[in-house]
Amino acid sequence: MRTQLEGYKGTIRNFVAPVSESKFNADKFNFTDASGSNLPFRMNNILGEPSRKHDVLSLGAMKDFSRERIKVFSYSDISTSTSAYQEFDLSTLYSISRYKLRPMSGKLFVNSVLQFNKPSWTGTTGVDYYYADNYKKLRLRKKTLDSGVSRGITLASGDEILLKYKIQPKNVG
């Protein structure tokens, strides 16, 4: 059974211990400090992704979460259109039961022009687009005057909507 982790300077240090046993020979590792006290960190060797707040990510999961994804929408992808906004459904981009859009990672371009948003990314004042329904929907505001500044864009057939985004695990706590 694996109970030691290679140190940075080539020495072997007892900083890991198996949490549960299986045919995989320790599918989860707990971390300890130099005195042997348990740390809140844990690494899931099977899934590689976190299931609680202090879990350590595998390299594969880290690459997947830090990878910028790109989705190109067209006018025909609009799921809802009202007098205030045009909406796109994001549930097809990733598993909405396991992941959510990382709010600060979203960049939206309409016909290669960057659209404006601001924290909390769900507010409708002073922005061109925002997220709704817990980041499951993307709403582009129709063109309006907001305190003397033109905000939003009314999409027409032939417009190209490009969303660059990253995901993060949902409900890690």
C-alpha positions as CSV (number, residue, x, y, z in Angstrom):
1,M,0.0,0.0,0.0
2,R,1.2,3.5,-0.8
3,T,1.7,5.6,2.3
4,Q,4.5,7.9,1.3
5,L,4.9,10.9,-1.0
6,E,8.1,11.9,-2.8
7,G,9.4,15.2,-1.3
8,Y,10.5,18.2,-3.4
9,K,14.2,17.5,-2.6
10,G,14.1,13.8,-3.3
11,T,13.4,12.6,0.2
12,I,10.5,10.3,1.2
13,R,8.1,11.9,3.6
14,N,5.1,10.5,5.4
15,F,2.5,13.0,4.2
16,V,-0.2,10.8,2.8
17,A,-2.3,8.0,4.2
18,P,-5.1,6.0,2.5
19,V,-8.7,6.9,3.5
20,S,-10.4,4.0,2.1
21,E,-9.3,0.6,0.7
22,S,-10.4,-0.9,-2.6
23,K,-9.0,-2.9,-5.4
24,F,-7.3,0.3,-6.5
25,N,-5.1,0.3,-3.4
26,A,-6.1,3.5,-1.6
27,D,-8.6,5.3,-3.9
28,K,-8.4,8.5,-1.7
29,F,-5.5,10.0,0.1
30,N,-5.5,12.2,3.2
31,F,-2.6,14.6,3.8
32,T,-0.8,15.2,7.1
33,D,1.8,17.7,8.2
34,A,5.3,17.0,9.5
35,S,4.0,16.3,13.0
36,G,1.5,13.8,11.7
37,S,-1.6,15.9,12.3
38,N,-4.3,15.5,9.7
39,L,-4.8,18.4,7.2
40,P,-8.2,19.1,5.6
41,F,-6.8,18.1,2.2
42,R,-7.8,14.9,0.4
43,M,-7.1,13.6,-3.1
44,N,-9.5,11.4,-5.0
45,N,-7.4,9.1,-7.1
46,I,-10.3,7.6,-9.0
47,L,-12.4,10.6,-10.0
48,G,-9.6,13.1,-9.9
49,E,-12.0,16.0,-9.2
50,P,-13.1,17.5,-5.9
51,S,-16.1,16.4,-4.1
52,R,-15.6,18.7,-1.1
53,K,-14.0,22.2,-0.5
54,H,-10.4,21.2,0.4
55,D,-10.0,18.3,-2.1
56,V,-6.8,18.3,-4.2
57,L,-7.3,18.2,-7.9
58,S,-5.6,15.8,-10.2
59,L,-3.5,17.2,-13.1
60,G,-6.1,16.0,-15.6
61,A,-9.0,17.7,-13.7
62,M,-7.0,20.9,-13.3
63,K,-6.3,21.0,-17.0
64,D,-10.0,20.4,-17.7
65,F,-11.2,23.1,-15.4
66,S,-8.6,25.7,-16.5
67,R,-9.2,25.0,-20.2
68,E,-11.0,27.8,-22.0
69,R,-14.0,26.4,-23.9
70,I,-15.6,28.0,-26.9
71,K,-19.2,27.8,-28.1
72,V,-20.5,29.5,-31.2
73,F,-24.2,30.3,-31.2
74,S,-26.3,31.5,-34.1
75,Y,-29.5,33.4,-34.3
76,S,-31.4,30.2,-34.6
77,D,-30.1,29.0,-31.2
78,I,-32.1,31.7,-29.3
79,S,-34.3,29.8,-26.9
80,T,-36.4,32.7,-25.6
81,S,-36.9,36.3,-26.9
82,T,-38.8,39.0,-25.0
83,S,-39.0,42.7,-25.3
84,A,-36.0,43.1,-22.9
85,Y,-33.6,40.2,-23.9
86,Q,-32.7,37.3,-26.1
87,E,-31.8,34.1,-24.3
88,F,-29.5,31.2,-24.9
89,D,-29.7,27.9,-23.0
90,L,-26.3,26.9,-21.6
91,S,-27.4,23.4,-20.3
92,T,-26.1,21.8,-23.5
93,L,-22.5,23.0,-22.9
94,Y,-21.7,20.9,-19.8
95,S,-23.4,18.7,-17.3
96,I,-25.4,21.2,-15.3
97,S,-25.9,18.6,-12.5
98,R,-22.2,18.4,-11.8
99,Y,-20.7,21.7,-13.1
100,K,-21.4,25.3,-13.4
101,L,-20.0,28.1,-15.5
102,R,-17.1,29.9,-13.8
103,P,-18.6,33.4,-13.6
104,M,-15.5,35.5,-14.1
105,S,-14.3,33.4,-17.1
106,G,-17.2,34.3,-19.5
107,K,-16.4,36.5,-22.4
108,L,-19.1,37.1,-25.0
109,F,-18.5,38.4,-28.5
110,V,-21.1,39.3,-31.0
111,N,-19.8,39.6,-34.6
112,S,-16.3,39.8,-33.0
113,V,-17.2,42.7,-30.7
114,L,-16.6,42.1,-27.0
115,Q,-19.8,42.6,-25.0
116,F,-19.7,44.3,-21.5
117,N,-20.6,42.6,-18.2
118,K,-19.6,43.2,-14.5
119,P,-19.9,41.4,-11.2
120,S,-22.1,39.7,-10.1
121,W,-22.6,38.7,-13.7
122,T,-26.3,38.3,-12.9
123,G,-27.3,42.0,-12.7
124,T,-29.2,43.6,-15.5
125,T,-28.2,47.3,-15.0
126,G,-25.3,48.7,-17.0
127,V,-24.4,45.5,-18.9
128,D,-24.8,44.1,-22.4
129,Y,-25.4,40.5,-21.2
130,Y,-26.0,38.6,-18.0
131,Y,-26.5,35.1,-16.6
132,A,-29.9,33.8,-15.3
133,D,-31.2,30.7,-13.5
134,N,-28.0,30.0,-11.7
135,Y,-25.8,30.3,-14.8
136,K,-28.0,28.0,-16.9
137,K,-29.1,30.8,-19.2
138,L,-27.3,33.6,-21.0
139,R,-29.3,36.7,-21.8
140,L,-28.3,39.4,-24.2
141,R,-30.1,42.6,-23.5
142,K,-31.8,44.2,-26.4
143,K,-30.4,47.6,-27.4
144,T,-31.5,50.2,-24.9
145,L,-30.3,53.5,-23.5
146,D,-29.0,53.0,-20.0
147,S,-28.2,56.4,-18.3
148,G,-27.4,57.9,-21.7
149,V,-25.2,55.0,-22.7
150,S,-26.3,52.5,-25.4
151,R,-26.2,49.0,-23.9
152,G,-27.1,45.6,-25.4
153,I,-27.6,44.5,-28.9
154,T,-30.6,43.3,-30.8
155,L,-29.5,40.1,-32.7
156,A,-30.5,39.6,-36.3
157,S,-30.2,36.6,-38.6
158,G,-26.6,36.1,-39.6
159,D,-25.1,37.3,-36.4
160,E,-22.4,35.2,-34.8
161,I,-22.3,34.9,-31.0
162,L,-19.1,33.5,-29.5
163,L,-19.0,32.5,-25.9
164,K,-15.6,31.8,-24.2
165,Y,-16.0,30.2,-20.8
166,K,-14.6,27.8,-18.2
167,I,-16.4,25.5,-15.8
168,Q,-16.1,24.6,-12.2
169,P,-17.4,21.8,-10.0
170,K,-20.9,22.5,-8.5
171,N,-21.7,22.4,-4.8
172,V,-18.3,21.6,-3.6
173,G,-18.6,22.4,0.1
